[in-house]
Amino acid sequence: MSVLVLLETTDNQIKKSSLEALAFAKHVAGNLGGKVSAVLAGNPSNLSEAALFGADLILQISDPRFSQADARAFAESLLQAAGETQSKTVVLAKSALTDSFAALLAAMWKAGAATNVVSLPDFSNGFVVKRSIFTGKAFEFVKLTAERKVISIKKNAAEAVPNAGAGEIKAFSPQVSAKAFALQTISTEKATGEVLLPDAEIVVSGGRGLKGPENWNLITDMAKVLGAATGCSKPVSDLHWRPHHEHVGQTGIKVSPNLYFAIGISGAIQHVAGISSSKVIVAINKDPEAPIFKVANYGIVGDAFSVVPQLTEALKNI
Ligand SMILES: Cc1cc2nc3c(=O)[nH]c(=O)nc-3n(C[C@H](O)[C@H](O)[C@H](O)COP(=O)(O)OP(=O)(O)OC[C@H]3O[C@@H](n4cnc5c(N)ncnc54)[C@H](O)[C@@H]3O)c2cc1C
C-alpha cells in the first residue's frame, strides 16, 4: 500500500509545497503503514530531492502535454498511478493546478476529500484533519471515513525536512485520452517583484497606519533586509498607495509564510483571513487593543515610525 503524492514543478524545480506534501505523506505512511509514491511530470534539476524528502517510488511522466495545467489529464493519470501503486490516499499541495482537479479526482475515484488542510492528521480517533474554512476565517476538524482519500494541503501543513525514501524512479506513461487535454496555454504573465507574495517565506505587510505611500520605504527597506515579499491591507491598495497584487486578505492574496509582519494593520477579520495559516505572525501597532494582537504570536506596541527603522537596523546585523 502507498500514499501517493503529485509533485509539481516551477522553473524546472520541484516546488517546496510539493516537498511539504511528501512530508505529509510520509507522516501518513508512517502511521498507517506503507510507502510513499510520487507522480512527477518532467525532469526537474532537483529530482533527487524527491527521494531525499521521502519518496520511495517516483513515477516520472515524460509526455510534454503534461506541462499544461489540464484537470482531466491529471485526474486520469493520478487514478492510474493510484492503481499501479495500490494507493488509498492521495496528497496534493494546494495550487492552481490541484485546485482544478482535486474534487474531480475524488469523484472519479469515489474517495472522501478534504481540501485546505492546515496541519498533519490526527490518528488517535480515526483519520482527522484540520482544515481552513470560510475563506480562512475559521477552522474545522473533519474525520475522513472513506477508504480512499484525497487530501489537499495548504503551505506549512507539514514541514519539509529530509527524511529519505528509497527513491526508485520508474517511467510512467498514463493512458489518457486526447480529449482530456483540453487546455492550451497561450501565454504566461508572471507577477513582478523580487520575491513573489504567494510563495514568500517572509512577508512584510503595511496598513493604513503607515499614513501614506511616501512612507513605504519603512516596509520595503525591512523586506529587503529579510529577503521578504511586501504586502498590504485592502484600504492601502484601494487608496493606490500600493499595487492591487500586494493586497492580502479574504478578497486578496492568501499567504502562508513562515513569518508575517503586520505593521500598522488593525487586524480586521477580512485581513486575518488571508494570513491565518502563517507560521508566526508579528504585529507592530501603536494601539494595544488592536485586534491583530489576538492573532499575533509576537507583538510590539509602539509607533511604526520609530520601531520599524530600529528593527531594520538590528536585522542588518544578524
Ligand atoms: C467584504 C469585505 C472584504 C474585505 N477584504 C479585505 C481584505 O482582503 N484585506 C484587508 O486587509 N481588508 C479587507 N477588508 C477591509 C477590512 O475590513 C479593514 O477595513 C481593513 O483591513 C483595515 O485596514 P488597515 O488595518 O490597514 O487600516 P485601519 O483599520 O485604519 O487600521 C490602521 C491600524 O494602524 C494602527 N496605527 C496607526 N498609526 C500607527 C503608527 N504610527 N504605528 C503603528 N500603528 C499605527 C492603528 O492603531 C490601526 O490599528 C474587507 C472589508 C470588507 C467589507
The ligand as a Gaussian input file, in Angstrom:
#p B3LYP/6-31G(d) Opt

LIG

0 1
 C      -16.282000      42.403000       2.080000
 C      -15.006000      42.943000       2.632000
 C      -13.819000      42.368000       2.236000
 C      -12.604000      42.862000       2.735000
 N      -11.431000      42.265000       2.342000
 C      -10.279000      42.690000       2.889000
 C       -9.047000      42.058000       2.573000
 O       -8.992000      41.107000       1.782000
 N       -7.917000      42.529000       3.149000
 C       -7.903000      43.571000       4.033000
 O       -6.822000      43.942000       4.514000
 N       -9.051000      44.176000       4.329000
 C      -10.237000      43.788000       3.780000
 N      -11.381000      44.445000       4.099000
 C      -11.287000      45.687000       4.891000
 C      -11.173000      45.408000       6.392000
 O      -12.468000      45.260000       6.954000
 C      -10.448000      46.561000       7.112000
 O      -11.151000      47.764000       6.857000
 C       -9.009000      46.743000       6.673000
 O       -8.314000      45.518000       6.760000
 C       -8.323000      47.758000       7.561000
 O       -7.067000      48.074000       7.030000
 P       -5.924000      48.643000       7.967000
 O       -5.754000      47.732000       9.116000
 O       -4.763000      48.924000       7.097000
 O       -6.488000      50.050000       8.400000
 P       -7.126000      50.560000       9.765000
 O       -8.296000      49.756000      10.160000
 O       -7.325000      52.023000       9.565000
 O       -6.016000      50.300000      10.863000
 C       -4.808000      51.012000      10.916000
 C       -4.038000      50.470000      12.122000
 O       -2.805000      51.143000      12.195000
 C       -2.530000      51.461000      13.552000
 N       -1.640000      52.608000      13.529000
 C       -1.942000      53.901000      13.212000
 N       -0.835000      54.664000      13.258000
 C        0.184000      53.848000      13.628000
 C        1.564000      54.030000      13.848000
 N        2.129000      55.246000      13.694000
 N        2.315000      52.974000      14.225000
 C        1.766000      51.742000      14.397000
 N        0.447000      51.504000      14.186000
 C       -0.318000      52.541000      13.794000
 C       -3.871000      51.740000      14.160000
 O       -3.822000      51.535000      15.569000
 C       -4.761000      50.714000      13.457000
 O       -4.805000      49.503000      14.197000
 C      -12.598000      43.963000       3.617000
 C      -13.808000      44.529000       4.005000
 C      -14.997000      44.033000       3.526000
 C      -16.297000      44.660000       3.985000

